[in-house]
């Protein structure tokens, strides 16, 4: 198998446009310093867009969330499960499923390419 180059699958940069639009709309509501707390909503959205990702590296698949991350190593990975809604889950040997953020069933090619042949065959839902 070939060496795996670290790849980060993230939300597109255009997602920040939605955050900016929400911040702009919040400006119309803010009339006092206490109401300025409404700006925490777009700030939380920007944090979510910046932090959430799926990282593929030599260790395995990392599902990175706003607070923390989880890892399934290549030796533990049994396969991928595709949900009817388009979500992609990594399944380990114990049967535990880990949702891979920023990966959809219609956009699997970057994940497969980053895996460099270490990803098993896809399994269909039961």
C-alpha positions as CSV (number, residue, x, y, z in Angstrom):
1,X,0.0,0.0,0.0
2,X,1.1,3.5,-0.7
3,X,1.9,6.1,2.0
4,X,-1.1,8.2,3.1
5,X,-0.7,11.9,2.8
6,X,-2.6,13.8,5.6
7,X,-5.9,15.0,4.0
8,X,-8.5,17.2,5.7
9,X,-12.0,17.1,4.4
10,X,-13.8,20.3,5.6
11,X,-16.8,22.4,4.9
12,X,-16.4,24.7,1.8
13,X,-15.2,28.2,2.5
14,X,-18.5,29.5,1.1
15,X,-20.2,28.3,4.3
16,X,-18.7,31.4,5.9
17,X,-21.0,33.4,3.7
18,X,-24.0,32.0,5.5
19,X,-22.4,32.9,8.8
20,X,-21.7,36.5,7.6
21,X,-25.3,36.8,6.4
22,X,-26.6,35.7,9.8
23,X,-24.3,38.2,11.5
24,X,-25.6,40.9,9.1
25,X,-29.2,40.0,9.9
26,X,-28.5,40.0,13.6
27,X,-27.2,43.6,13.3
28,X,-30.8,44.7,12.5
29,X,-32.0,43.2,15.9
30,X,-29.3,44.6,18.2
31,X,-30.3,47.8,19.9
32,X,-28.6,47.5,23.3
33,X,-25.4,46.0,24.7
34,X,-27.3,43.1,26.2
35,X,-28.9,42.3,22.8
36,X,-25.4,42.1,21.3
37,X,-25.2,38.6,22.8
38,X,-27.1,37.6,19.6
39,X,-23.7,37.8,17.9
40,X,-22.8,34.6,19.7
41,X,-25.0,32.7,17.2
42,X,-23.0,33.5,14.1
43,X,-19.8,33.1,16.2
44,X,-20.8,29.6,17.1
45,X,-21.6,28.9,13.4
46,X,-18.2,30.1,12.4
47,X,-16.6,27.9,15.0
48,X,-18.6,24.9,13.8
49,X,-17.5,25.5,10.1
50,X,-13.9,26.0,11.1
51,X,-13.6,23.0,13.5
52,X,-15.7,20.2,12.0
53,X,-13.8,18.0,9.6
54,X,-12.8,14.5,8.7
55,X,-9.0,13.9,8.8
56,X,-7.3,11.0,6.9
57,X,-3.7,10.2,7.9
58,X,-1.4,7.3,8.7
59,X,-3.2,6.6,12.0
60,X,-6.7,6.3,10.5
61,X,-9.8,8.3,10.2
62,X,-10.3,11.2,12.6
63,X,-13.8,12.6,13.0
64,X,-13.2,16.1,14.4
65,X,-16.1,18.0,16.1
66,X,-16.4,21.4,17.7
67,X,-15.3,19.9,21.1
68,X,-13.1,16.9,20.6
69,X,-12.4,14.2,18.1
70,X,-12.6,10.5,17.7
71,X,-10.2,8.1,15.8
72,X,-10.7,4.8,14.1
73,X,-7.4,3.3,13.2
74,X,-6.8,1.5,9.9
75,X,-6.4,-1.8,11.7
76,X,-9.7,-1.4,13.5
77,X,-11.7,-0.2,10.5
78,X,-14.1,-2.8,9.1
79,X,-15.9,-0.7,6.5
80,X,-18.0,2.3,5.6
81,X,-21.8,2.5,6.0
82,X,-23.8,4.8,3.8
83,X,-27.0,6.1,5.3
84,X,-30.1,6.8,3.2
85,X,-29.8,10.4,4.1
86,X,-26.3,10.5,2.5
87,X,-24.3,10.4,5.7
88,X,-21.2,8.2,5.8
89,X,-20.2,6.2,8.9
90,X,-16.9,4.4,9.6
91,X,-17.6,1.0,11.2
92,X,-15.0,-0.6,13.4
93,X,-14.5,-4.3,14.3
94,X,-16.8,-4.0,17.3
95,X,-19.6,-2.6,15.2
96,X,-19.4,0.9,16.5
97,X,-20.3,3.5,14.0
98,X,-18.6,6.9,13.7
99,X,-20.2,9.6,11.7
100,X,-17.7,11.2,9.3
101,X,-18.4,14.9,9.2
102,X,-18.1,16.8,5.9
103,X,-18.3,13.5,3.9
104,X,-21.4,12.6,2.0
105,X,-22.2,9.6,-0.1
106,X,-22.2,11.7,-3.2
107,X,-18.7,13.0,-2.4
108,X,-16.8,9.8,-1.5
109,X,-14.0,10.2,-4.1
110,X,-11.8,12.5,-1.9
111,X,-12.1,10.1,1.0
112,X,-11.3,7.1,-1.1
113,X,-8.3,8.8,-2.8
114,X,-7.0,10.0,0.6
115,X,-7.3,6.4,2.0
116,X,-4.7,5.2,-0.6
117,X,-6.3,1.8,-0.9
118,X,-6.8,1.2,2.8
119,X,-10.6,1.7,2.8
120,X,-12.6,-1.6,2.6
121,X,-15.5,-2.2,0.2
122,X,-18.6,-0.1,0.9
123,X,-21.4,-1.9,2.6
124,X,-25.1,-1.2,1.9
125,X,-27.6,-0.5,4.6
126,X,-29.6,-3.6,5.9
